[in-house]
Amino acid sequence: MVEIVRNANELEKVILKEPHGSVAEVSLFGGQVISCKNERGEELLFLSSKATLKPPKQIWGGITVCFPKFCNMGALERQGFAKTRLWSIDPETPFLSSGSSSTGDGSNKAVIDLLLKPSENDRRIWPHIFELRLQVALGPGGDLILTLRARNTDSKPFTFTIGLHTYLSVSDISEVRVEGLETMDYLDNVRHLERFTEQGDALTFEGEVDRIYLSTPTKVAIIDHDKKRTYVLKKEGFSDTALCGK
């Protein structure tokens, strides 16, 4: 089921529900997933208690869309401006306001398609024309699937970086380990982007971690021993994996 509601700040958000009880919420401000609860009602994403959910400040938490850059690049703000813009529901991909919508892959999912195009102010700080499309789908088993596509509608080529910055809800960070990044090279942002190779069998957090792992596998597991919960993150089309925690 897909519903559109307005939050306390009179901004639209989309609620996706699947039959077993999983629920996801997507804010049109930032095109940002701000909540994802499993069938037991447990929140899987972290959202800061100071998050305002309205312009002009970004929403701290959930899943942030980073475009047209992921890291520091020129005069653009960190992680780009897509996270602080109002997205629209893509008029080319209708959905059902009640019941399930189909993604065309033979399975029923609650789906919403969002669209972002640059404003005149955006073109003053980044002089290119583009279409950014985000599909958020909640599957029958509670799987959350994000598909992000950028299209150049300009007359000249441009360079960009893009990413999905996911804030997971975990217990004590010392109880968390990450599997799937063993032997991978990474750039350490805490050490001025020096390059290292991951040595451990699994990564644990003994201090601040802010790294970009290069040419990573398609699957990474985040294991929270205290909550007895495992997050499995899968990616396609993204070459690297960023990992932050402290």
C-alpha atoms as a printed R data frame, in Angstrom:
    type eleno elety resid chain resno      x       y       z
1   ATOM     1    CA   MET     A     1  0.000   0.000   0.000
2   ATOM     2    CA   VAL     A     2  1.180   3.519  -0.806
3   ATOM     3    CA   GLU     A     3 -0.104   6.627   0.969
4   ATOM     4    CA   ILE     A     4  0.797  10.307   0.677
5   ATOM     5    CA   VAL     A     5  0.424  12.380   3.840
6   ATOM     6    CA   ARG     A     6  1.649  15.708   5.160
7   ATOM     7    CA   ASN     A     7  3.887  15.937   8.197
8   ATOM     8    CA   ALA     A     8  3.695  18.557  10.961
9   ATOM     9    CA   ASN     A     9  5.651  20.990   8.746
10  ATOM    10    CA   GLU     A    10  3.091  20.636   5.915
11  ATOM    11    CA   LEU     A    11  5.599  18.803   3.735
12  ATOM    12    CA   GLU     A    12  4.523  15.691   1.867
13  ATOM    13    CA   LYS     A    13  5.867  12.279   2.726
14  ATOM    14    CA   VAL     A    14  5.091   8.850   1.305
15  ATOM    15    CA   ILE     A    15  4.268   5.828   3.463
16  ATOM    16    CA   LEU     A    16  4.909   2.377   2.017
17  ATOM    17    CA   LYS     A    17  3.322  -0.653   3.691
18  ATOM    18    CA   GLU     A    18  3.578  -4.356   2.927
19  ATOM    19    CA   PRO     A    19  1.111  -7.056   4.069
20  ATOM    20    CA   HIS     A    20  3.311  -8.572   6.794
21  ATOM    21    CA   GLY     A    21  3.582  -5.258   8.650
22  ATOM    22    CA   SER     A    22  6.812  -3.648   7.449
23  ATOM    23    CA   VAL     A    23  6.524   0.121   6.883
24  ATOM    24    CA   ALA     A    24  8.830   2.687   5.251
25  ATOM    25    CA   GLU     A    25  8.480   6.472   5.142
26  ATOM    26    CA   VAL     A    26  9.969   8.689   2.445
27  ATOM    27    CA   SER     A    27 10.168  12.478   2.750
28  ATOM    28    CA   LEU     A    28  9.833  14.510  -0.436
29  ATOM    29    CA   PHE     A    29 12.242  16.946   1.212
30  ATOM    30    CA   GLY     A    30 15.586  15.452   0.239
31  ATOM    31    CA   GLY     A    31 13.990  12.418  -1.416
32  ATOM    32    CA   GLN     A    32 14.992  10.755   1.809
33  ATOM    33    CA   VAL     A    33 13.886   7.519   3.449
34  ATOM    34    CA   ILE     A    34 13.401   8.612   7.070
35  ATOM    35    CA   SER     A    35 12.043   5.416   8.603
36  ATOM    36    CA   CYS     A    36 11.943   1.686   7.936
37  ATOM    37    CA   LYS     A    37 10.289  -0.625  10.470
38  ATOM    38    CA   ASN     A    38 10.171  -4.408  10.281
39  ATOM    39    CA   GLU     A    39  7.078  -6.550  10.852
40  ATOM    40    CA   ARG     A    40  7.644  -6.324  14.643
41  ATOM    41    CA   GLY     A    41  7.591  -2.526  14.534
42  ATOM    42    CA   GLU     A    42 11.327  -2.216  15.238
43  ATOM    43    CA   GLU     A    43 13.018   0.812  13.678
44  ATOM    44    CA   LEU     A    44 15.963  -0.166  11.467
45  ATOM    45    CA   LEU     A    45 17.208   3.323  10.548
46  ATOM    46    CA   PHE     A    46 18.690   6.005  12.773
47  ATOM    47    CA   LEU     A    47 17.161   9.481  12.729
48  ATOM    48    CA   SER     A    48 18.655  12.224  14.885
49  ATOM    49    CA   SER     A    49 16.412  13.588  17.634
50  ATOM    50    CA   LYS     A    50 17.438  17.038  16.360
51  ATOM    51    CA   ALA     A    51 16.238  16.374  12.795
52  ATOM    52    CA   THR     A    52 13.797  19.114  11.748
53  ATOM    53    CA   LEU     A    53 12.381  17.405   8.617
54  ATOM    54    CA   LYS     A    54 12.027  20.742   6.838
55  ATOM    55    CA   PRO     A    55 14.141  23.134   4.735
56  ATOM    56    CA   PRO     A    56 16.737  24.498   4.679
57  ATOM    57    CA   LYS     A    57 18.772  22.069   6.804
58  ATOM    58    CA   GLN     A    58 19.318  18.497   5.686
59  ATOM    59    CA   ILE     A    59 17.631  15.632   7.523
60  ATOM    60    CA   TRP     A    60 20.232  13.943   9.718
61  ATOM    61    CA   GLY     A    61 19.554  10.243   9.458
62  ATOM    62    CA   GLY     A    62 17.639   7.771   7.333
63  ATOM    63    CA   ILE     A    63 19.042   7.258   3.841
64  ATOM    64    CA   THR     A    64 20.527  10.403   2.293
65  ATOM    65    CA   VAL     A    65 20.815  10.875  -1.480
66  ATOM    66    CA   CYS     A    66 24.276  12.331  -2.202
67  ATOM    67    CA   PHE     A    67 24.478  14.126  -5.571
68  ATOM    68    CA   PRO     A    68 26.253  15.598  -7.544
69  ATOM    69    CA   LYS     A    69 29.114  14.706  -5.241
70  ATOM    70    CA   PHE     A    70 29.689  12.316  -2.392
71  ATOM    71    CA   CYS     A    71 32.895  13.684  -0.873
72  ATOM    72    CA   ASN     A    72 34.333  17.196  -0.813
73  ATOM    73    CA   MET     A    73 34.587  18.549  -4.356
74  ATOM    74    CA   GLY     A    74 35.071  22.192  -5.259
75  ATOM    75    CA   ALA     A    75 32.641  24.802  -3.952
76  ATOM    76    CA   LEU     A    76 29.654  22.459  -3.586
77  ATOM    77    CA   GLU     A    77 28.421  21.600  -0.119
78  ATOM    78    CA   ARG     A    78 29.483  18.251   1.348
79  ATOM    79    CA   GLN     A    79 27.495  15.384  -0.194
80  ATOM    80    CA   GLY     A    80 25.882  17.744  -2.726
81  ATOM    81    CA   PHE     A    81 22.546  19.554  -2.774
82  ATOM    82    CA   ALA     A    82 20.006  16.818  -3.629
83  ATOM    83    CA   LYS     A    83 19.551  16.159   0.103
84  ATOM    84    CA   THR     A    84 18.182  19.689   0.705
85  ATOM    85    CA   ARG     A    85 15.839  19.997  -2.292
86  ATOM    86    CA   LEU     A    86 12.142  19.276  -2.641
87  ATOM    87    CA   TRP     A    87 11.594  16.271  -4.880
88  ATOM    88    CA   SER     A    88  8.392  15.529  -6.767
89  ATOM    89    CA   ILE     A    89  6.526  12.318  -7.434
90  ATOM    90    CA   ASP     A    90  7.484  11.184 -10.926
91  ATOM    91    CA   PRO     A    91  4.425  11.800 -13.143
92  ATOM    92    CA   GLU     A    92  5.579   9.173 -15.649
93  ATOM    93    CA   THR     A    93  5.313   6.298 -13.150
94  ATOM    94    CA   PRO     A    94  1.845   6.202 -11.578
95  ATOM    95    CA   PHE     A    95  1.241   4.261  -8.368
96  ATOM    96    CA   LEU     A    96 -1.813   2.985  -6.519
97  ATOM    97    CA   SER     A    97 -2.951   5.013  -3.499
98  ATOM    98    CA   SER     A    98 -4.268   1.820  -1.928
99  ATOM    99    CA   GLY     A    99 -3.191  -1.755  -2.456
100 ATOM   100    CA   SER     A   100  0.116  -2.856  -3.923
101 ATOM   101    CA   SER     A   101  1.742  -1.555  -7.049
102 ATOM   102    CA   SER     A   102  3.780  -3.702  -9.373
103 ATOM   103    CA   THR     A   103  7.361  -2.983 -10.380
104 ATOM   104    CA   GLY     A   104  7.044  -5.086 -13.502
105 ATOM   105    CA   ASP     A   105  9.327  -7.855 -12.224
106 ATOM   106    CA   GLY     A   106  6.488 -10.232 -11.422
107 ATOM   107    CA   SER     A   107  6.312  -9.460  -7.707
108 ATOM   108    CA   ASN     A   108  4.062  -7.071  -5.846
109 ATOM   109    CA   LYS     A   109  5.809  -4.285  -3.948
110 ATOM   110    CA   ALA     A   110  4.805  -0.970  -2.446
111 ATOM   111    CA   VAL     A   111  6.617   1.473  -4.745
112 ATOM   112    CA   ILE     A   112  7.101   5.203  -5.195
113 ATOM   113    CA   ASP     A   113  9.152   6.958  -7.890
114 ATOM   114    CA   LEU     A   114 10.606  10.397  -7.172
115 ATOM   115    CA   LEU     A   115 12.130  12.969  -9.509
116 ATOM   116    CA   LEU     A   116 14.530  15.876  -9.046
117 ATOM   117    CA   LYS     A   117 15.457  18.471 -11.665
118 ATOM   118    CA   PRO     A   118 17.778  21.457 -11.112
119 ATOM   119    CA   SER     A   119 16.377  24.871 -10.291
120 ATOM   120    CA   GLU     A   120 17.896  28.117 -11.547
121 ATOM   121    CA   ASN     A   121 19.655  28.510  -8.205
122 ATOM   122    CA   ASP     A   122 21.089  24.999  -8.518
123 ATOM   123    CA   ARG     A   123 22.470  25.827 -11.965
124 ATOM   124    CA   ARG     A   124 24.231  28.884 -10.540
125 ATOM   125    CA   ILE     A   125 26.267  26.698  -8.193
126 ATOM   126    CA   TRP     A   126 26.541  23.674 -10.530
127 ATOM   127    CA   PRO     A   127 25.921  24.680 -14.180
128 ATOM   128    CA   HIS     A   128 24.507  21.443 -15.588
129 ATOM   129    CA   ILE     A   129 21.073  20.091 -16.492
130 ATOM   130    CA   PHE     A   130 20.062  16.664 -15.219
131 ATOM   131    CA   GLU     A   131 17.251  14.400 -14.098
132 ATOM   132    CA   LEU     A   132 17.700  12.424 -10.905
133 ATOM   133    CA   ARG     A   133 15.216   9.599 -10.335
134 ATOM   134    CA   LEU     A   134 14.806   7.560  -7.171
135 ATOM   135    CA   GLN     A   135 12.581   4.521  -6.839
136 ATOM   136    CA   VAL     A   136 11.862   3.273  -3.315
137 ATOM   137    CA   ALA     A   137 10.284  -0.176  -3.085
138 ATOM   138    CA   LEU     A   138  9.240  -2.177  -0.033
139 ATOM   139    CA   GLY     A   139  9.067  -5.871  -0.821
140 ATOM   140    CA   PRO     A   140  6.736  -8.533   0.626
141 ATOM   141    CA   GLY     A   141  9.455  -9.739   3.013
142 ATOM   142    CA   GLY     A   142 10.250  -6.234   4.246
143 ATOM   143    CA   ASP     A   143 13.273  -5.772   1.977
144 ATOM   144    CA   LEU     A   144 13.902  -2.106   1.178
145 ATOM   145    CA   ILE     A   145 15.144  -1.544  -2.379
146 ATOM   146    CA   LEU     A   146 16.413   1.835  -3.611
147 ATOM   147    CA   THR     A   147 17.162   2.408  -7.293
148 ATOM   148    CA   LEU     A   148 18.904   5.688  -8.101
149 ATOM   149    CA   ARG     A   149 19.433   6.908 -11.671
150 ATOM   150    CA   ALA     A   150 21.067  10.103 -12.949
151 ATOM   151    CA   ARG     A   151 20.533  11.252 -16.548
152 ATOM   152    CA   ASN     A   152 22.441  13.985 -18.329
153 ATOM   153    CA   THR     A   153 19.942  16.215 -20.163
154 ATOM   154    CA   ASP     A   154 22.604  18.826 -20.895
155 ATOM   155    CA   SER     A   155 24.303  19.488 -24.235
156 ATOM   156    CA   LYS     A   156 27.738  18.807 -22.766
157 ATOM   157    CA   PRO     A   157 29.153  16.072 -20.552
158 ATOM   158    CA   PHE     A   158 29.751  16.543 -16.856
159 ATOM   159    CA   THR     A   159 31.390  14.655 -14.004
160 ATOM   160    CA   PHE     A   160 29.621  13.719 -10.800
161 ATOM   161    CA   THR     A   161 29.738  11.294  -7.904
162 ATOM   162    CA   ILE     A   162 26.657   9.767  -6.350
163 ATOM   163    CA   GLY     A   163 25.844   7.715  -3.282
164 ATOM   164    CA   LEU     A   164 23.248   6.573  -0.764
165 ATOM   165    CA   HIS     A   165 24.316   7.391   2.788
166 ATOM   166    CA   THR     A   166 22.506   4.965   5.101
167 ATOM   167    CA   TYR     A   167 22.258   5.568   8.852
168 ATOM   168    CA   LEU     A   168 21.528   2.242  10.589
169 ATOM   169    CA   SER     A   169 20.056   1.910  14.057
170 ATOM   170    CA   VAL     A   170 22.472  -0.129  16.171
171 ATOM   171    CA   SER     A   171 23.155  -0.652  19.873
172 ATOM   172    CA   ASP     A   172 26.557   0.160  21.367
173 ATOM   173    CA   ILE     A   173 28.959   0.618  18.452
174 ATOM   174    CA   SER     A   174 31.458  -1.621  20.243
175 ATOM   175    CA   GLU     A   175 28.997  -4.505  19.798
176 ATOM   176    CA   VAL     A   176 28.938  -4.134  16.011
177 ATOM   177    CA   ARG     A   177 31.116  -5.810  13.406
178 ATOM   178    CA   VAL     A   178 31.174  -5.564   9.619
179 ATOM   179    CA   GLU     A   179 31.830  -8.511   7.318
180 ATOM   180    CA   GLY     A   180 32.573  -8.421   3.600
181 ATOM   181    CA   LEU     A   181 35.327  -5.797   3.487
182 ATOM   182    CA   GLU     A   182 38.224  -8.078   4.411
183 ATOM   183    CA   THR     A   183 41.442  -7.499   2.406
184 ATOM   184    CA   MET     A   184 39.888  -4.426   0.718
185 ATOM   185    CA   ASP     A   185 41.903  -1.247   0.152
186 ATOM   186    CA   TYR     A   186 40.432   1.901   1.672
187 ATOM   187    CA   LEU     A   187 41.015   5.644   1.927
188 ATOM   188    CA   ASP     A   188 41.016   6.794   5.552
189 ATOM   189    CA   ASN     A   189 39.328  10.178   5.943
190 ATOM   190    CA   VAL     A   190 40.520  10.395   9.559
191 ATOM   191    CA   ARG     A   191 44.100  10.213   8.246
192 ATOM   192    CA   HIS     A   192 43.813  12.686   5.379
193 ATOM   193    CA   LEU     A   193 42.730  10.052   2.825
194 ATOM   194    CA   GLU     A   194 45.828   7.881   3.251
195 ATOM   195    CA   ARG     A   195 45.433   4.483   1.599
196 ATOM   196    CA   PHE     A   196 45.475   1.268   3.648
197 ATOM   197    CA   THR     A   197 44.458  -2.381   3.308
198 ATOM   198    CA   GLU     A   198 41.952  -3.943   5.696
199 ATOM   199    CA   GLN     A   199 43.746  -6.633   7.700
200 ATOM   200    CA   GLY     A   200 41.162  -8.124  10.071
201 ATOM   201    CA   ASP     A   201 38.760 -11.011   9.512
202 ATOM   202    CA   ALA     A   202 35.924  -8.600  10.347
203 ATOM   203    CA   LEU     A   203 35.901  -4.889  11.008
204 ATOM   204    CA   THR     A   204 35.077  -3.648  14.529
205 ATOM   205    CA   PHE     A   205 34.888  -0.128  15.936
206 ATOM   206    CA   GLU     A   206 37.508   0.865  18.504
207 ATOM   207    CA   GLY     A   207 37.443   4.572  17.652
208 ATOM   208    CA   GLU     A   208 36.222   6.901  14.924
209 ATOM   209    CA   VAL     A   209 35.948   5.225  11.512
210 ATOM   210    CA   ASP     A   210 35.464   7.248   8.315
211 ATOM   211    CA   ARG     A   211 36.632   5.279   5.295
212 ATOM   212    CA   ILE     A   212 35.963   4.688   1.622
213 ATOM   213    CA   TYR     A   213 36.576   1.051   0.690
214 ATOM   214    CA   LEU     A   214 37.505   0.677  -2.975
215 ATOM   215    CA   SER     A   215 36.095  -1.773  -5.547
216 ATOM   216    CA   THR     A   216 34.078  -3.616  -2.924
217 ATOM   217    CA   PRO     A   217 31.926  -6.773  -3.197
218 ATOM   218    CA   THR     A   218 28.196  -6.509  -3.869
219 ATOM   219    CA   LYS     A   219 27.240  -7.592  -0.336
220 ATOM   220    CA   VAL     A   220 28.241  -6.375   3.125
221 ATOM   221    CA   ALA     A   221 26.829  -7.586   6.445
222 ATOM   222    CA   ILE     A   222 26.551  -5.433   9.584
223 ATOM   223    CA   ILE     A   223 26.111  -7.598  12.666
224 ATOM   224    CA   ASP     A   224 24.768  -6.092  15.896
225 ATOM   225    CA   HIS     A   225 25.461  -8.611  18.671
226 ATOM   226    CA   ASP     A   226 23.522  -6.740  21.353
227 ATOM   227    CA   LYS     A   227 20.302  -6.486  19.298
228 ATOM   228    CA   LYS     A   228 20.891  -9.919  17.750
229 ATOM   229    CA   ARG     A   229 20.252  -8.332  14.361
230 ATOM   230    CA   THR     A   230 22.081  -8.539  11.032
231 ATOM   231    CA   TYR     A   231 21.735  -5.980   8.256
232 ATOM   232    CA   VAL     A   232 22.608  -7.211   4.780
233 ATOM   233    CA   LEU     A   233 23.344  -4.414   2.306
234 ATOM   234    CA   LYS     A   234 23.532  -5.276  -1.390
235 ATOM   235    CA   LYS     A   235 24.566  -2.921  -4.181
236 ATOM   236    CA   GLU     A   236 24.768  -2.851  -7.965
237 ATOM   237    CA   GLY     A   237 26.374  -0.108 -10.042
238 ATOM   238    CA   PHE     A   238 28.263   1.400  -7.104
239 ATOM   239    CA   SER     A   239 31.973   0.593  -7.088
240 ATOM   240    CA   ASP     A   240 32.891   1.668  -3.545
241 ATOM   241    CA   THR     A   241 31.524   1.407  -0.009
242 ATOM   242    CA   ALA     A   242 31.806   4.173   2.587
243 ATOM   243    CA   LEU     A   243 31.838   3.229   6.262
244 ATOM   244    CA   CYS     A   244 31.427   5.703   9.092
245 ATOM   245    CA   GLY     A   245 30.974   5.179  12.821
246 ATOM   246    CA   LYS     A   246 32.205   6.410  16.175
